[in-house]
Amino acid sequence: MAFDLTPEITFLIGLAIFWAALSLLAYIFNLKKHGLEVNFVFFMYRSKALNSSLDKLAKKKPTMWTVLSNVGLAFSFGLMAFSLYFLISNLLRFTQIGEVVYVAPVVPGLTLSLYWLPFYILAAAVVILPHEIAHGITARLANIPILSSGIIAALVIPGAFVEPDEKEFEKASLLNRLRMLAAGSSTNLITALLVLLVMTGLFIPSTGVLLQEVVPNSPAFKAGLRQWDVIQAINGTPLYVNTDYYDYMANVKPNTTVVVTALHANRIENMTITTIASSSNSSRGALGILPSFVTYRQNRLGLDQYIGVNLYLALFWIYLVGFSVAVFNMLPLYPFDGERVLYYPLERLVKKRKRELRIALSAFTLGLFALNITLSLLRYGLLAI
């Protein structure tokens, strides 16, 4: 008897096999003595080489790192202000008619579709490693010892860590502590801006609607459209962004024949498609596609259509994750770095009830975050991009 496995089930089976195999290898070869700790769906690798590299980098050009860390500290307060402004202004928009930003934690399979997972994993790896290295360099600039550093992974999310000596960290000057805490987010911001600059240079402005998903056996699928194809026009009407597509299809009825101009396999093709009733509104016609939230941008390098799309998506996700981490890591909420960046200066102004101050900062920010998530779910339900 044959079973058709969905991509989600296939992914989960593959993930279970990976962690089972890694756990078995770690047990058989006692990899812990080599610095690799494996615990169920989590691993940590402590690297002496990375520790040594942090020392060398900090000592190589201390003046340059000091200047950069001062600039990063200034960035951090701007990022903190922006993060709070975003949460508060988005919360206020829920009381109005119109679009608000959907706020939800990243949960693969729930709020993050699995076909985005490879891009997300790549972006997390690219973003988190420089974040931690920046923490390590600024710690060594202030002569704060690094107890350990290395890479980690939890389930499917990769990461890195730098563990400073907390006692020595607390003894350091206020300026040195703030520099170290701010270094990660400021590095992420710079990374995001550099990637955005590269994207602007390598790709031209939007020229069509990128297809994130084509429903099997739908009219679009039968006509030959596939994932990462691009709809450029319907019945001769140019479509540049997703809203153009939704606005046009809002006036199309079921059982209507339309001519779709699409970029498919590096060729422009005109496909005749008869619409069906939309699953969300039976009075409207549908092609059986899901446009991507990322618009299509043709590359300037002459690359294959699908290679170009995947390159753009990889860069886009690095930019998106880098900017998001830069902003939200500066929230005054434990255990984010922003919590201590705000608390350490304030504690000097408060002689008593310092613990209550710290709790109040986190409680206020957590409340903003929780309200944004709750109202997002109430208005839109559980959405997966």
C-alpha positions in Angstrom: 0.0 0.0 0.0 1.5 3.4 -1.0 1.4 6.5 1.1 1.6 10.0 -0.3 3.6 12.1 2.1 3.0 15.8 2.3 6.1 18.1 2.3 5.4 18.8 6.0 5.4 15.2 7.0 8.5 14.5 4.8 10.3 17.4 6.5 9.4 16.2 10.0 10.6 12.7 9.2 13.9 14.0 7.8 14.3 16.2 10.9 13.7 13.3 13.2 16.2 11.1 11.4 18.9 13.9 11.5 18.6 14.4 15.2 18.5 10.7 15.9 21.6 10.1 13.8 23.4 13.0 15.4 22.5 11.9 18.9 23.7 8.3 18.2 27.0 9.5 16.7 27.6 11.8 19.7 27.0 8.9 22.1 29.1 6.3 20.2 32.1 8.6 19.6 31.8 10.6 22.9 31.8 13.9 21.0 31.4 15.8 24.2 35.1 15.6 24.9 35.7 17.3 21.5 33.5 20.2 22.5 30.2 19.0 20.9 27.2 18.5 23.2 24.0 17.0 21.8 20.8 16.9 23.8 17.7 15.7 22.1 17.0 18.4 19.4 19.7 20.8 20.6 23.5 20.9 20.0 26.3 23.2 21.2 29.8 23.2 19.9 32.4 25.1 22.0 35.3 26.4 19.8 38.6 27.3 21.3 39.7 28.6 17.9 36.8 31.1 17.9 37.8 32.3 21.3 41.4 32.9 20.1 40.1 34.7 17.0 38.1 37.1 19.1 41.3 38.1 21.0 43.3 38.5 17.8 40.6 40.6 16.1 40.2 42.9 19.2 43.9 43.5 19.4 44.5 44.0 15.7 42.8 47.4 15.4 41.5 48.5 18.8 41.0 52.1 17.7 38.8 51.1 14.8 36.7 48.8 16.9 36.3 51.4 19.6 35.0 54.0 17.1 32.7 51.4 15.6 31.4 50.4 19.0 30.7 54.0 19.9 28.7 54.4 16.6 26.9 51.2 17.4 25.9 52.4 20.8 24.3 55.5 19.2 22.5 53.2 16.8 21.2 51.0 19.6 19.3 53.8 21.2 17.7 54.7 17.9 16.8 51.1 17.3 15.2 50.9 20.8 13.2 54.0 20.1 12.0 52.6 16.8 11.1 49.2 18.2 8.9 50.8 20.9 7.4 53.2 18.4 6.6 50.3 16.1 4.8 48.3 18.7 2.9 51.3 20.1 1.9 52.8 16.7 0.9 49.3 15.4 -1.2 48.8 18.5 -3.0 52.1 18.0 -3.8 51.2 14.3 -5.9 48.2 15.6 -8.5 50.8 16.7 -8.7 52.2 13.2 -10.0 50.9 9.9 -7.1 49.8 7.7 -4.0 47.7 7.5 -1.9 46.8 10.5 1.4 44.9 10.7 0.7 41.2 11.6 2.9 40.4 14.6 3.6 36.8 15.6 6.5 34.7 16.7 8.3 32.7 14.0 7.1 29.1 14.3 8.1 26.9 11.3 5.0 25.2 9.9 2.6 27.6 11.7 3.6 31.2 11.0 6.4 30.4 8.6 5.6 28.2 5.6 8.1 25.3 5.3 9.3 26.4 1.8 10.7 29.5 3.4 12.6 27.5 5.9 15.8 27.0 3.9 16.0 30.8 3.4 15.2 31.5 7.0 17.9 29.1 8.2 20.5 30.6 5.9 19.5 34.1 7.0 19.7 33.2 10.7 23.2 31.7 10.3 24.4 34.8 8.4 22.9 37.2 10.9 23.6 35.6 14.3 27.3 34.7 13.8 28.4 38.4 13.2 26.1 39.4 16.0 27.9 37.2 18.5 31.3 38.0 17.1 30.7 41.7 17.6 29.7 41.0 21.3 33.0 39.1 21.7 35.2 41.7 20.1 33.8 44.5 22.2 34.1 42.4 25.4 37.8 41.7 24.7 38.3 45.5 24.0 37.2 46.1 27.5 39.4 43.2 28.8 36.3 41.2 29.8 37.2 37.5 29.5 35.3 35.2 27.2 34.6 31.9 29.0 33.4 30.1 25.8 32.1 30.7 22.3 30.8 28.5 19.5 27.8 27.5 17.5 24.4 26.1 18.5 21.3 24.8 16.9 17.8 24.2 18.3 15.6 22.0 16.2 16.2 23.7 12.8 17.3 27.2 13.9 21.1 27.7 13.8 22.9 30.2 16.1 26.0 31.1 17.8 27.0 32.2 21.3 29.7 34.2 23.1 29.8 33.8 26.9 31.5 36.6 28.7 32.6 36.4 32.3 29.5 37.9 34.0 31.3 39.0 37.2 33.9 40.8 35.1 31.2 42.2 32.9 29.4 43.7 35.9 32.7 45.3 37.1 33.3 47.0 33.8 32.5 50.7 33.3 29.1 51.6 32.2 30.3 52.7 28.8 32.1 49.4 28.1 29.1 47.4 29.2 26.8 49.4 26.9 29.2 49.1 24.0 29.3 45.3 24.3 25.5 45.0 24.6 24.8 47.3 21.6 27.4 45.7 19.3 25.2 42.8 18.2 22.2 44.8 17.1 24.3 47.5 15.4 26.2 44.9 13.5 22.8 43.4 12.3 21.6 46.8 11.2 24.8 47.3 9.2 24.5 43.8 7.7 20.9 44.5 6.7 21.8 47.8 5.1 24.7 46.3 3.2 22.5 43.5 1.9 19.8 46.0 0.8 22.5 47.9 -1.1 23.6 44.7 -2.9 20.0 43.9 -3.7 19.4 47.4 -5.2 22.5 46.9 -7.4 21.8 43.4 -8.6 18.0 43.6 -9.3 15.8 46.0 -11.1 12.4 47.3 -9.7 9.4 45.0 -9.5 8.3 43.6 -12.9 5.6 41.2 -11.9 3.8 39.0 -9.4 5.9 36.2 -8.1 4.0 32.9 -7.5 4.7 31.5 -4.1 2.4 28.5 -4.6 0.3 27.0 -7.4 -2.4 24.7 -6.2 -2.2 21.2 -7.7 -4.8 20.5 -10.4 -6.0 24.2 -10.3 -6.6 26.1 -13.6 -3.2 27.8 -13.2 -1.4 24.5 -12.6 -3.1 22.8 -15.7 -2.0 25.8 -17.8 1.6 25.2 -16.8 2.2 27.8 -14.1 4.6 26.7 -11.3 6.1 28.0 -8.1 8.5 31.0 -8.7 6.9 31.8 -12.1 5.9 35.5 -12.6 2.6 36.9 -13.8 3.3 40.1 -15.7 -0.2 40.8 -17.1 -3.8 39.6 -17.3 -5.7 40.4 -20.5 -3.0 42.9 -21.4 -3.2 44.8 -18.1 0.3 45.0 -16.6 0.7 43.8 -13.1 3.8 45.0 -11.2 3.0 44.2 -7.5 0.7 41.9 -5.6 -1.9 44.5 -5.0 -2.3 45.0 -8.8 -3.2 41.3 -9.0 -5.7 41.4 -6.2 -7.3 44.5 -7.5 -7.7 43.1 -11.0 -9.0 39.7 -9.8 -11.6 41.4 -7.5 -13.6 42.2 -10.6 -13.2 38.8 -12.3 -16.1 36.3 -12.0 -15.9 32.5 -11.9 -15.9 30.7 -15.3 -14.2 33.7 -17.0 -11.5 33.0 -19.5 -8.5 35.3 -19.1 -5.2 35.5 -20.9 -2.3 35.4 -18.4 1.1 36.7 -19.6 3.7 34.9 -17.5 7.5 34.4 -17.3 7.9 30.7 -17.2 11.2 28.8 -17.6 12.9 32.0 -18.9 10.3 32.5 -21.6 7.3 34.9 -21.8 4.2 32.8 -22.5 0.5 33.7 -22.9 -1.7 31.2 -21.2 -5.4 31.0 -21.6 -7.0 30.1 -18.2 -10.6 29.7 -17.1 -11.2 30.8 -13.6 -13.0 28.9 -10.9 -14.9 30.1 -7.8 -12.6 31.5 -5.1 -12.6 29.4 -1.9 -13.0 32.6 0.2 -15.7 34.2 -1.9 -17.7 32.2 -4.4 -18.7 35.2 -6.4 -15.1 35.9 -7.4 -13.0 34.1 -9.8 -9.7 32.5 -8.9 -6.7 31.0 -10.8 -5.5 28.7 -8.0 -2.3 30.6 -7.1 -0.9 32.3 -4.0 1.3 35.3 -4.8 4.4 35.7 -2.8 4.6 38.6 -0.3 8.0 39.3 -2.0 7.6 40.9 -5.4 9.6 39.7 -8.4 12.7 41.6 -9.4 14.7 40.5 -12.4 18.4 40.2 -11.9 20.9 42.3 -13.8 23.4 39.4 -14.1 21.7 37.5 -16.8 21.1 34.5 -14.5 18.4 31.8 -15.1 15.0 32.9 -13.9 14.8 30.5 -11.0 18.4 31.0 -9.9 17.8 34.7 -9.9 14.6 34.3 -7.8 16.3 32.2 -5.3 19.3 34.5 -5.1 16.9 37.5 -4.5 15.0 35.5 -1.9 18.1 34.6 0.0 19.3 38.2 0.1 15.8 39.4 1.0 15.6 37.0 4.0 19.0 38.0 5.2 17.9 41.6 5.0 14.6 40.9 6.7 16.0 38.8 9.5 18.9 41.1 10.0 16.8 44.2 10.3 14.2 42.4 12.5 16.9 41.1 15.0 18.5 44.6 15.1 15.2 46.2 16.0 13.6 43.6 18.4 16.9 42.8 20.2 16.9 46.4 21.4 13.5 46.1 23.1 13.8 46.7 26.8 12.6 43.2 27.5 14.5 40.4 29.3 16.5 38.5 27.9 17.1 40.9 24.9 20.2 43.1 25.0 18.0 46.2 25.0 16.8 45.5 28.5 20.2 46.0 30.0 21.1 48.9 27.6 18.2 50.8 29.1 18.4 49.5 32.7 22.1 50.2 33.4 21.8 54.0 32.8 18.5 54.2 34.6 19.8 52.3 37.7 22.2 55.2 38.4 19.2 57.5 38.7 17.3 55.2 41.0 18.7 54.5 44.5 16.0 52.1 45.6 13.7 49.6 44.0 16.1 48.8 41.2 14.7 45.3 40.9 11.1 46.7 40.6 12.4 49.0 37.9 13.8 46.1 35.9 10.6 44.1 36.2 8.5 47.1 35.2 10.6 47.7 32.0 10.1 44.1 30.9 6.5 44.0 31.9 5.6 47.1 30.0 7.4 45.8 26.8 6.0 42.3 27.2 2.5 43.8 27.4 3.0 45.7 24.2 4.3 42.6 22.5 1.6 40.3 23.8 -1.2 42.8 22.8 0.2 43.1 19.3 0.3 39.3 18.9 -3.2 38.8 20.5 -4.9 41.5 18.4 -3.1 40.2 15.3 -4.5 36.7 15.9 -8.0 38.0 16.7 -8.1 40.1 13.5 -6.4 37.8 11.0 -6.3 34.4 12.6 -3.2 32.2 12.5 -1.4 33.2 9.2 1.6 31.6 7.7 3.7 33.7 5.2 
